[in-house]
Amino acid sequence: MKGSVRRDGALLACPTLTAAAMQDSLSRMAQNEPILIDFEASCLPEYGLSFPIEVAAARIDGQSRAWLIRPLPVWKTWDWSEEAEALHGISIATLESEGLPPEQVLSELTAFVGLREPYSDADLDQYWLETLCQGIGAGLPFAIRFLGEWMAARGCTRPEVDAALEEARIRLPQAHLARADAKRLALVVRLLMENEPA
């Protein structure tokens, strides 16, 4: 069984990929069309037991979706960081009034991802996807790969990556909101793809 270690050393059981999700992952890799995913959370895991509060997915064609996640009852006893709230601007009250049920969020996220290959710029996004799935007793619908793997597979150079990151920051400067972060990463990918030789 796969697990994630809490700060107190306890092991949390995390869902594993189903056979269907593994097959979907292989299909996504074959299609090679990336989609970028970003989560915001109640706090960073090193500061406490964190849960996902927002998730966004952005396609390289510019389409994106974002969902606020209504906290599950069990998450209400987990940690909340006022510093994190100051960055992303999402309060518990906002989540309670505007957040969607986690089951709906996962279903709609999975549908939006489709057969695209999910990438992120941090391993924590996979952790928060696992936390979301574990909380509702669902298997992982897909794995989120590290964006650096995609860049390496295409032979992107450090100067190319730095230039794309800088251009994306100029065009989309807002940070610490899942939708903005996912859209900026998707723009980085699009810029790198446009820079590839024909």
CYANA upper distance limits for C-alpha pairs under 8 A (distance plus 0.5 A):
  1 MET  CA     13 ALA  CA      7.45
  1 MET  CA     14 CYS  CA      7.88
  1 MET  CA     15 PRO  CA      8.33
  1 MET  CA     16 THR  CA      7.86
  2 LYS  CA     13 ALA  CA      6.83
  2 LYS  CA     14 CYS  CA      6.06
  2 LYS  CA     15 PRO  CA      7.37
  2 LYS  CA     16 THR  CA      6.99
  3 GLY  CA     11 LEU  CA      6.43
  3 GLY  CA     12 LEU  CA      5.77
  3 GLY  CA     13 ALA  CA      5.18
  3 GLY  CA     14 CYS  CA      5.50
  4 SER  CA     11 LEU  CA      6.20
  4 SER  CA     12 LEU  CA      5.70
  4 SER  CA     13 ALA  CA      7.32
  4 SER  CA     14 CYS  CA      7.31
  4 SER  CA    127 TYR  CA      8.25
  5 VAL  CA      9 GLY  CA      6.22
  5 VAL  CA     10 ALA  CA      6.22
  5 VAL  CA     11 LEU  CA      5.15
  5 VAL  CA     12 LEU  CA      6.62
  6 ARG  CA     10 ALA  CA      5.89
  6 ARG  CA     11 LEU  CA      6.79
  6 ARG  CA     12 LEU  CA      7.48
  6 ARG  CA     45 PRO  CA      8.03
  6 ARG  CA     48 GLY  CA      8.36
  6 ARG  CA     49 LEU  CA      7.20
  7 ARG  CA     45 PRO  CA      7.88
  7 ARG  CA     46 GLU  CA      7.00
  7 ARG  CA     47 TYR  CA      8.38
  7 ARG  CA     48 GLY  CA      7.12
  7 ARG  CA     49 LEU  CA      7.90
 13 ALA  CA    134 GLN  CA      8.21
 14 CYS  CA    130 GLU  CA      6.46
 14 CYS  CA    131 THR  CA      7.61
 14 CYS  CA    134 GLN  CA      6.42
 15 PRO  CA    130 GLU  CA      6.92
 15 PRO  CA    133 CYS  CA      7.42
 15 PRO  CA    134 GLN  CA      6.50
 15 PRO  CA    138 ALA  CA      7.79
 15 PRO  CA    139 GLY  CA      5.89
 15 PRO  CA    140 LEU  CA      6.68
 16 THR  CA    139 GLY  CA      6.79
 16 THR  CA    140 LEU  CA      6.66
 17 LEU  CA     21 ALA  CA      6.24
 17 LEU  CA     22 MET  CA      6.71
 17 LEU  CA    139 GLY  CA      6.70
 17 LEU  CA    140 LEU  CA      5.59
 17 LEU  CA    141 PRO  CA      7.36
 17 LEU  CA    142 PHE  CA      7.40
 17 LEU  CA    143 ALA  CA      8.07
 18 THR  CA     22 MET  CA      6.73
 18 THR  CA    139 GLY  CA      6.81
 18 THR  CA    140 LEU  CA      7.35
 18 THR  CA    141 PRO  CA      7.97
 19 ALA  CA     23 GLN  CA      6.82
 20 ALA  CA     24 ASP  CA      6.65
 21 ALA  CA     25 SER  CA      6.55
 21 ALA  CA    140 LEU  CA      7.59
 21 ALA  CA    141 PRO  CA      5.79
 21 ALA  CA    142 PHE  CA      5.95
 22 MET  CA     26 LEU  CA      6.89
 22 MET  CA    142 PHE  CA      7.76
 23 GLN  CA     27 SER  CA      6.78
 24 ASP  CA     28 ARG  CA      6.59
 24 ASP  CA    115 LEU  CA      7.12
 24 ASP  CA    142 PHE  CA      7.78
 25 SER  CA     29 MET  CA      6.76
 25 SER  CA    115 LEU  CA      8.28
 25 SER  CA    117 GLU  CA      7.49
 25 SER  CA    142 PHE  CA      6.73
 25 SER  CA    143 ALA  CA      7.59
 26 LEU  CA     30 ALA  CA      6.78
 27 SER  CA     31 GLN  CA      6.76
 27 SER  CA    115 LEU  CA      7.23
 28 ARG  CA     32 ASN  CA      6.56
 28 ARG  CA     33 GLU  CA      7.61
 28 ARG  CA    115 LEU  CA      5.54
 28 ARG  CA    116 ARG  CA      5.54
 28 ARG  CA    117 GLU  CA      5.26
 29 MET  CA     33 GLU  CA      8.19
 29 MET  CA    116 ARG  CA      8.34
 29 MET  CA    117 GLU  CA      6.50
 31 GLN  CA    115 LEU  CA      8.20
 31 GLN  CA    116 ARG  CA      7.63
 31 GLN  CA    117 GLU  CA      8.38
 32 ASN  CA    116 ARG  CA      7.68
 32 ASN  CA    117 GLU  CA      7.02
 33 GLU  CA    116 ARG  CA      5.77
 33 GLU  CA    117 GLU  CA      6.44
 34 PRO  CA     59 ARG  CA      7.59
 34 PRO  CA     60 ILE  CA      7.68
 34 PRO  CA    116 ARG  CA      6.06
 34 PRO  CA    117 GLU  CA      5.18
 34 PRO  CA    118 PRO  CA      6.39
 34 PRO  CA    119 TYR  CA      7.14
 35 ILE  CA     57 ALA  CA      7.16
 35 ILE  CA     58 ALA  CA      6.28
 35 ILE  CA     59 ARG  CA      5.30
 35 ILE  CA     60 ILE  CA      7.17
 35 ILE  CA    113 VAL  CA      7.35
 35 ILE  CA    116 ARG  CA      6.41
 35 ILE  CA    117 GLU  CA      6.32
 35 ILE  CA    118 PRO  CA      5.39
 35 ILE  CA    119 TYR  CA      6.62
 35 ILE  CA    186 ALA  CA      7.46
 36 LEU  CA     57 ALA  CA      5.96
 36 LEU  CA     58 ALA  CA      5.68
 36 LEU  CA     59 ARG  CA      6.97
 36 LEU  CA    118 PRO  CA      6.21
 36 LEU  CA    119 TYR  CA      5.47
 36 LEU  CA    120 SER  CA      6.15
 36 LEU  CA    182 ALA  CA      5.98
 36 LEU  CA    183 LYS  CA      8.01
 36 LEU  CA    185 LEU  CA      6.88
 36 LEU  CA    186 ALA  CA      6.25
 37 ILE  CA     55 VAL  CA      7.70
 37 ILE  CA     56 ALA  CA      6.17
 37 ILE  CA     57 ALA  CA      4.96
 37 ILE  CA     58 ALA  CA      7.10
 37 ILE  CA    118 PRO  CA      6.98
 37 ILE  CA    119 TYR  CA      6.61
 37 ILE  CA    120 SER  CA      5.91
 37 ILE  CA    125 ASP  CA      7.96
 37 ILE  CA    144 ILE  CA      8.27
 37 ILE  CA    182 ALA  CA      6.04
 38 ASP  CA     55 VAL  CA      6.22
 38 ASP  CA     56 ALA  CA      5.91
 38 ASP  CA     57 ALA  CA      7.10
 38 ASP  CA    120 SER  CA      6.89
 38 ASP  CA    125 ASP  CA      6.66
 38 ASP  CA    178 ALA  CA      5.68
 38 ASP  CA    179 ARG  CA      7.82
 38 ASP  CA    181 ASP  CA      7.04
 38 ASP  CA    182 ALA  CA      5.88
 39 PHE  CA     52 PRO  CA      7.05
 39 PHE  CA     53 ILE  CA      7.92
 39 PHE  CA     54 GLU  CA      6.07
 39 PHE  CA     55 VAL  CA      4.85
 39 PHE  CA     56 ALA  CA      7.00
 39 PHE  CA    125 ASP  CA      6.21
 39 PHE  CA    128 TRP  CA      7.53
 39 PHE  CA    178 ALA  CA      6.00
 40 GLU  CA     52 PRO  CA      6.51
 40 GLU  CA     53 ILE  CA      6.24
 40 GLU  CA     54 GLU  CA      5.57
 40 GLU  CA     55 VAL  CA      6.91
 40 GLU  CA     88 HIS  CA      8.06
 40 GLU  CA    176 HIS  CA      7.95
 40 GLU  CA    177 LEU  CA      7.42
 40 GLU  CA    178 ALA  CA      6.36
 41 ALA  CA     50 SER  CA      6.85
 41 ALA  CA     51 PHE  CA      6.01
 41 ALA  CA     52 PRO  CA      4.79
 41 ALA  CA     53 ILE  CA      5.50
 41 ALA  CA     54 GLU  CA      7.31
 41 ALA  CA     84 ALA  CA      8.39
 41 ALA  CA    128 TRP  CA      8.20
 42 SER  CA     50 SER  CA      5.84
 42 SER  CA     51 PHE  CA      6.06
 42 SER  CA     52 PRO  CA      6.89
 42 SER  CA     53 ILE  CA      6.85
 42 SER  CA     79 ASP  CA      7.17
 42 SER  CA     80 TRP  CA      5.36
 42 SER  CA     81 SER  CA      6.54
 42 SER  CA     84 ALA  CA      7.39
 42 SER  CA     85 GLU  CA      8.03
 43 CYS  CA     47 TYR  CA      7.02
 43 CYS  CA     48 GLY  CA      7.26
 43 CYS  CA     49 LEU  CA      8.13
 43 CYS  CA     50 SER  CA      5.80
 43 CYS  CA     51 PHE  CA      8.00
 43 CYS  CA     79 ASP  CA      7.31
 43 CYS  CA     80 TRP  CA      6.19
 43 CYS  CA     81 SER  CA      5.57
 43 CYS  CA     84 ALA  CA      6.41
 44 LEU  CA     48 GLY  CA      7.26
 44 LEU  CA     49 LEU  CA      8.48
 44 LEU  CA     50 SER  CA      6.78
 45 PRO  CA     49 LEU  CA      6.24
 45 PRO  CA     50 SER  CA      6.04
 48 GLY  CA     78 TRP  CA      8.06
 48 GLY  CA     79 ASP  CA      5.94
 48 GLY  CA     80 TRP  CA      8.38
 49 LEU  CA     78 TRP  CA      5.96
 49 LEU  CA     79 ASP  CA      5.82
 50 SER  CA     78 TRP  CA      6.89
 50 SER  CA     79 ASP  CA      6.31
 50 SER  CA     80 TRP  CA      7.73
 51 PHE  CA     75 TRP  CA      7.09
 51 PHE  CA     78 TRP  CA      7.98
 51 PHE  CA    128 TRP  CA      7.09
 51 PHE  CA    131 THR  CA      7.14
 51 PHE  CA    132 LEU  CA      7.99
 52 PRO  CA     69 ILE  CA      7.52
 52 PRO  CA    128 TRP  CA      6.11
 52 PRO  CA    129 LEU  CA      8.25
 52 PRO  CA    131 THR  CA      7.86
 52 PRO  CA    132 LEU  CA      7.22
 53 ILE  CA     68 LEU  CA      6.39
 53 ILE  CA     69 ILE  CA      5.39
 53 ILE  CA     70 ARG  CA      7.58
 53 ILE  CA     71 PRO  CA      7.66
 53 ILE  CA     95 LEU  CA      7.75
 54 GLU  CA     66 ALA  CA      7.62
 54 GLU  CA     67 TRP  CA      6.06
 54 GLU  CA     68 LEU  CA      4.93
 54 GLU  CA     69 ILE  CA      6.00
 54 GLU  CA    178 ALA  CA      6.95
 55 VAL  CA     66 ALA  CA      6.17
 55 VAL  CA     67 TRP  CA      5.97
 55 VAL  CA     68 LEU  CA      7.27
 55 VAL  CA     69 ILE  CA      8.19
 55 VAL  CA    178 ALA  CA      6.27
 55 VAL  CA    179 ARG  CA      7.93
 56 ALA  CA     64 SER  CA      7.67
 56 ALA  CA     65 ARG  CA      6.06
 56 ALA  CA     66 ALA  CA      4.54
 56 ALA  CA     67 TRP  CA      6.82
 56 ALA  CA    178 ALA  CA      5.73
 56 ALA  CA    179 ARG  CA      5.43
 56 ALA  CA    182 ALA  CA      6.75
 57 ALA  CA     64 SER  CA      6.08
 57 ALA  CA     65 ARG  CA      6.06
 57 ALA  CA     66 ALA  CA      7.02
 57 ALA  CA    109 LEU  CA      7.92
 57 ALA  CA    112 PHE  CA      8.22
 57 ALA  CA    113 VAL  CA      7.87
 57 ALA  CA    179 ARG  CA      7.46
 57 ALA  CA    182 ALA  CA      6.40
 57 ALA  CA    183 LYS  CA      8.17
 58 ALA  CA     62 GLY  CA      7.24
 58 ALA  CA     63 GLN  CA      6.40
 58 ALA  CA     64 SER  CA      4.65
 58 ALA  CA     65 ARG  CA      7.11
 58 ALA  CA    179 ARG  CA      7.96
 58 ALA  CA    182 ALA  CA      5.91
 58 ALA  CA    183 LYS  CA      5.75
 58 ALA  CA    186 ALA  CA      6.50
 59 ARG  CA     63 GLN  CA      5.87
 59 ARG  CA     64 SER  CA      6.60
 59 ARG  CA    183 LYS  CA      8.17
 59 ARG  CA    186 ALA  CA      6.63
 60 ILE  CA    186 ALA  CA      5.60
 60 ILE  CA    187 LEU  CA      7.03
 60 ILE  CA    189 VAL  CA      7.50
 60 ILE  CA    190 ARG  CA      6.21
 62 GLY  CA    183 LYS  CA      7.84
 62 GLY  CA    186 ALA  CA      8.16
 62 GLY  CA    187 LEU  CA      8.40
 64 SER  CA    179 ARG  CA      7.76
 64 SER  CA    183 LYS  CA      7.51
 65 ARG  CA    112 PHE  CA      8.34
 65 ARG  CA    179 ARG  CA      7.48
 66 ALA  CA    178 ALA  CA      7.61
 66 ALA  CA    179 ARG  CA      6.13
 67 TRP  CA     99 GLY  CA      7.79
 67 TRP  CA    100 LEU  CA      7.63
 67 TRP  CA    105 VAL  CA      6.89
 68 LEU  CA     95 LEU  CA      6.87
 68 LEU  CA     98 GLU  CA      7.40
 68 LEU  CA     99 GLY  CA      5.00
 68 LEU  CA    100 LEU  CA      6.59
 68 LEU  CA    105 VAL  CA      8.49
 69 ILE  CA     95 LEU  CA      6.86
 69 ILE  CA     99 GLY  CA      5.12
 69 ILE  CA    100 LEU  CA      5.68
 69 ILE  CA    101 PRO  CA      6.83
 69 ILE  CA    102 PRO  CA      6.26
 69 ILE  CA    105 VAL  CA      7.35
 70 ARG  CA     95 LEU  CA      5.62
 70 ARG  CA     96 GLU  CA      6.09
 70 ARG  CA     98 GLU  CA      8.00
 70 ARG  CA     99 GLY  CA      4.69
 70 ARG  CA    100 LEU  CA      5.70
 70 ARG  CA    101 PRO  CA      5.96
 70 ARG  CA    102 PRO  CA      6.94
 71 PRO  CA     75 TRP  CA      6.45
 71 PRO  CA     76 LYS  CA      7.15
 71 PRO  CA     95 LEU  CA      7.50
 71 PRO  CA     96 GLU  CA      7.66
 71 PRO  CA     99 GLY  CA      8.36
 71 PRO  CA    101 PRO  CA      8.39
 71 PRO  CA    102 PRO  CA      8.13
 72 LEU  CA     76 LYS  CA      7.32
 72 LEU  CA    102 PRO  CA      8.06
 72 LEU  CA    135 GLY  CA      7.80
 73 PRO  CA     77 THR  CA      8.35
 74 VAL  CA     78 TRP  CA      7.98
 81 SER  CA     85 GLU  CA      6.81
 82 GLU  CA     86 ALA  CA      6.63
 83 GLU  CA     87 LEU  CA      7.04
 84 ALA  CA     88 HIS  CA      6.82
 84 ALA  CA     89 GLY  CA      8.49
 85 GLU  CA     89 GLY  CA      5.58
 85 GLU  CA     90 ILE  CA      6.16
 85 GLU  CA     91 SER  CA      6.83
 86 ALA  CA     90 ILE  CA      8.43
 87 LEU  CA    176 HIS  CA      6.55
 88 HIS  CA    176 HIS  CA      5.58
 88 HIS  CA    177 LEU  CA      5.99
 90 ILE  CA     94 THR  CA      6.82
 90 ILE  CA     95 LEU  CA      7.74
 91 SER  CA     95 LEU  CA      6.90
 92 ILE  CA     96 GLU  CA      6.67
 93 ALA  CA     97 SER  CA      6.69
 94 THR  CA     98 GLU  CA      6.09
 94 THR  CA     99 GLY  CA      7.53
 95 LEU  CA     99 GLY  CA      4.96
100 LEU  CA    104 GLN  CA      7.12
100 LEU  CA    105 VAL  CA      6.91
101 PRO  CA    105 VAL  CA      6.91
102 PRO  CA    106 LEU  CA      6.65
102 PRO  CA    132 LEU  CA      7.48
102 PRO  CA    136 ILE  CA      7.64
103 GLU  CA    107 SER  CA      6.69
103 GLU  CA    136 ILE  CA      7.13
104 GLN  CA    108 GLU  CA      6.56
105 VAL  CA    109 LEU  CA      6.41
106 LEU  CA    110 THR  CA      6.48
106 LEU  CA    132 LEU  CA      8.31
106 LEU  CA    133 CYS  CA      8.22
107 SER  CA    111 ALA  CA      6.78
108 GLU  CA    112 PHE  CA      6.62
109 LEU  CA    113 VAL  CA      6.65
110 THR  CA    114 GLY  CA      6.75
110 THR  CA    141 PRO  CA      7.15
113 VAL  CA    117 GLU  CA      8.22
113 VAL  CA    118 PRO  CA      7.74
117 GLU  CA    144 ILE  CA      8.29
117 GLU  CA    145 ARG  CA      8.50
118 PRO  CA    142 PHE  CA      8.18
118 PRO  CA    143 ALA  CA      7.47
118 PRO  CA    144 ILE  CA      5.49
118 PRO  CA    145 ARG  CA      6.72
119 TYR  CA    144 ILE  CA      5.66
119 TYR  CA    145 ARG  CA      5.15
119 TYR  CA    146 PHE  CA      6.04
119 TYR  CA    147 LEU  CA      5.67
120 SER  CA    125 ASP  CA      7.29
120 SER  CA    144 ILE  CA      7.00
120 SER  CA    145 ARG  CA      6.79
120 SER  CA    146 PHE  CA      5.82
120 SER  CA    147 LEU  CA      5.79
120 SER  CA    185 LEU  CA      8.40
121 ASP  CA    146 PHE  CA      6.27
121 ASP  CA    147 LEU  CA      5.87
121 ASP  CA    148 GLY  CA      7.84
121 ASP  CA    185 LEU  CA      8.38
122 ALA  CA    126 GLN  CA      8.46
122 ALA  CA    146 PHE  CA      6.97
123 ASP  CA    127 TYR  CA      7.23
123 ASP  CA    145 ARG  CA      8.45
123 ASP  CA    146 PHE  CA      7.26
124 LEU  CA    128 TRP  CA      6.71
125 ASP  CA    129 LEU  CA      6.70
125 ASP  CA    144 ILE  CA      7.83
126 GLN  CA    130 GLU  CA      6.68
126 GLN  CA    143 ALA  CA      7.49
126 GLN  CA    144 ILE  CA      6.08
126 GLN  CA    145 ARG  CA      8.46
127 TYR  CA    131 THR  CA      6.68
128 TRP  CA    132 LEU  CA      6.57
129 LEU  CA    133 CYS  CA      6.71
129 LEU  CA    140 LEU  CA      8.10
130 GLU  CA    134 GLN  CA      6.41
130 GLU  CA    140 LEU  CA      7.21
131 THR  CA    135 GLY  CA      6.50
132 LEU  CA    136 ILE  CA      7.17
133 CYS  CA    137 GLY  CA      6.41
133 CYS  CA    138 ALA  CA      5.31
133 CYS  CA    139 GLY  CA      6.60
133 CYS  CA    140 LEU  CA      6.72
134 GLN  CA    138 ALA  CA      6.62
134 GLN  CA    139 GLY  CA      8.01
145 ARG  CA    149 GLU  CA      7.87
146 PHE  CA    150 TRP  CA      7.92
147 LEU  CA    151 MET  CA      6.97
148 GLY  CA    152 ALA  CA      6.52
149 GLU  CA    153 ALA  CA      6.56
150 TRP  CA    154 ARG  CA      6.96
151 MET  CA    155 GLY  CA      6.80
151 MET  CA    156 CYS  CA      5.80
152 ALA  CA    156 CYS  CA      6.45
156 CYS  CA    160 GLU  CA      6.77
156 CYS  CA    161 VAL  CA      7.09
156 CYS  CA    192 LEU  CA      8.04
157 THR  CA    161 VAL  CA      6.75
158 ARG  CA    162 ASP  CA      6.52
159 PRO  CA    163 ALA  CA      6.53
160 GLU  CA    164 ALA  CA      6.70
160 GLU  CA    192 LEU  CA      7.69
161 VAL  CA    165 LEU  CA      6.57
161 VAL  CA    188 VAL  CA      8.30
161 VAL  CA    192 LEU  CA      7.73
162 ASP  CA    166 GLU  CA      6.61
163 ALA  CA    167 GLU  CA      6.63
164 ALA  CA    168 ALA  CA      6.56
164 ALA  CA    188 VAL  CA      5.70
164 ALA  CA    189 VAL  CA      8.45
164 ALA  CA    191 LEU  CA      6.45
164 ALA  CA    192 LEU  CA      7.03
165 LEU  CA    169 ARG  CA      6.64
165 LEU  CA    188 VAL  CA      6.29
166 GLU  CA    170 ILE  CA      6.77
167 GLU  CA    171 ARG  CA      6.78
167 GLU  CA    188 VAL  CA      8.39
168 ALA  CA    172 LEU  CA      6.26
168 ALA  CA    173 PRO  CA      8.10
168 ALA  CA    184 ARG  CA      6.18
168 ALA  CA    185 LEU  CA      8.16
168 ALA  CA    187 LEU  CA      6.56
168 ALA  CA    188 VAL  CA      6.40
169 ARG  CA    173 PRO  CA      5.30
169 ARG  CA    184 ARG  CA      7.54
172 LEU  CA    180 ALA  CA      7.69
172 LEU  CA    183 LYS  CA      8.43
172 LEU  CA    184 ARG  CA      6.52
174 GLN  CA    180 ALA  CA      6.64
174 GLN  CA    181 ASP  CA      8.17
175 ALA  CA    180 ALA  CA      6.64
175 ALA  CA    181 ASP  CA      6.40
176 HIS  CA    180 ALA  CA      7.90
176 HIS  CA    181 ASP  CA      7.12
177 LEU  CA    181 ASP  CA      6.55
178 ALA  CA    182 ALA  CA      6.48
179 ARG  CA    183 LYS  CA      6.55
180 ALA  CA    184 ARG  CA      6.60
181 ASP  CA    185 LEU  CA      6.76
182 ALA  CA    186 ALA  CA      6.67
183 LYS  CA    187 LEU  CA      6.68
184 ARG  CA    188 VAL  CA      6.82
185 LEU  CA    189 VAL  CA      6.88
186 ALA  CA    190 ARG  CA      6.67
187 LEU  CA    191 LEU  CA      6.54
188 VAL  CA    192 LEU  CA      6.72
189 VAL  CA    193 MET  CA      6.61
190 ARG  CA    194 GLU  CA      6.62
191 LEU  CA    195 ASN  CA      6.76
192 LEU  CA    196 GLU  CA      6.98
